[in-house]
Amino acid sequence: MTQMESQRAARYALAVLTFINLFNYLDRWVVAAVVESIKRSELHLSDTQLGFVGTGFIIVYTLTSPLFGRLGDRRARPPLIAIGVAIWSIATAMAGFARGFVSLFSARSAVGVGEAAYGTIAPALLADFFPLERRGRVFAVFFAAIPVGSAAGYVLGGVVDQHFGWRAAFWIAGTPGLLLSALALMVKDPPRGLHDPVAGRVTAPKKWLDAYRDLLRNPPYILAVVGYGAYTFALGGLAFWMPAFLERVRGMPRSEATITFGVIALGTGIVGTFAGGWLGDLFLPRSRQAYLWVSGISTLAAAPITYVAISDPRRSVFLTAIVIAEVLIFMSTGPVNSAIVNAVAPGERATALGLSVFVMHFLGDIPSPPLIGSLSDASSLDRGLLIVPAAIVMAGLIWTFAAWRGQRASA
């Protein structure tokens, strides 16, 4: 493959994988837009049950991610991605046929199998297309699909729910799956470690236990992942409950609440994700810990503003605070993922991402939506959400410590 062909393949991979990632998060968060409609439907679900519906797919996603991580380090990656996309799309559509808590929970859980294949393999594949000094911006583009897809899920879910009902929202969200799966099959699979230093190139694959043991003995990797768990706890809780918060606590009409938060997530996510990736690459020549410094400082700055967004009843204040907090929160997405893939050998990246997905969701958005829902049932939704700023502080402290520790070790 010539250099021009290699660059063309890299650009195609980034475009296709980012586009698929958009639908990944659209399918993931369309449920949040229809929570209130499901609650008031013939299913008669409590807030606690709705919280578990929100994390049902993440439970399976978390448990199967290490498996797909190992497969991603040993097998051809585009076919695994294509299979995953098809599975999650079909499962999303099946949620529209739910007749109770168990069937809805099962359908959303099945989405996790497909998303586990994608979430662990796609970033590792992208890392092999681009050199280290460009990965911050590359991952900024890739992870910008998170706010865009999430916002599209909120807006699509809200609009379709309003005109056709919540079941139709799931059917429409799941339909593009076969096209996306075909696009994934056309992505090239470059050699692992293609753009890494010779010392970091791939060697013979390690046994499962040896690979996981090496990861658990890697402090930069562990600190980045544990911080990601606290971050995901906060982000998952906000993403799932904020539309309901705007409707119940702040008195917005349902369609206005979902569309307002969707637009905020879209704009702030794009700005924050690109700003974080750009800053990480900008300061990387000055500090090898630049990605963690950006993640830690921006997250710490977001904590008090998130508290204001939840606690202040004045419309102009809480909307402004939500916007600022979301920008700062999303600034971490690209840099921390760059830090994770750069902390491990190329032949272990999918395995490392699989383990990181397991840890961050086990500590993060598996417990946060149902915990906030339980606190809401016991007290009120605004009080339940006050646990979020504490999680943001924890994430910021862990990442800042990891950056300081790495800086000190390399001095």
Secondary structure, DSSP 8 states (H G I E B T S, - for coil): --HHHHHHHHHHHHHHHHHHHHHHHHHHHHHHHTHHHHHTSTT---HHHHHHHHHHHHHHHHHHHHHHHHHHHHS-HHHHHHHHHHHHHHHHHHGGG--SHHHHHHHHHHHHHHHHHHHHHHHHHHHTTS-GGGHHHHHHHHHTHHHHHHHHHHHHHHHHHHHH-HHHHHHHHHTTHHHHHHHHHTS----TTTTS-GGGS--S---HHHHHHHHHT-HHHHHHHHHHHHHHHHHHHHHHHHHHHHHHTT---HHHHHHHHHHHHHHHHHHHHHHHHHHHHHHTTT-TTHHHHHHHHHHHHHHHHHHHHHH---HHHHHHHHHHHHHHHHTTHHHHHHHHHHTS-GGGHHHHHHHHHHHHHHHTTTTHHHHHHHHHHHS-HHHHTTHHHHHHHHHHHHHHHHHHHHHHHH-
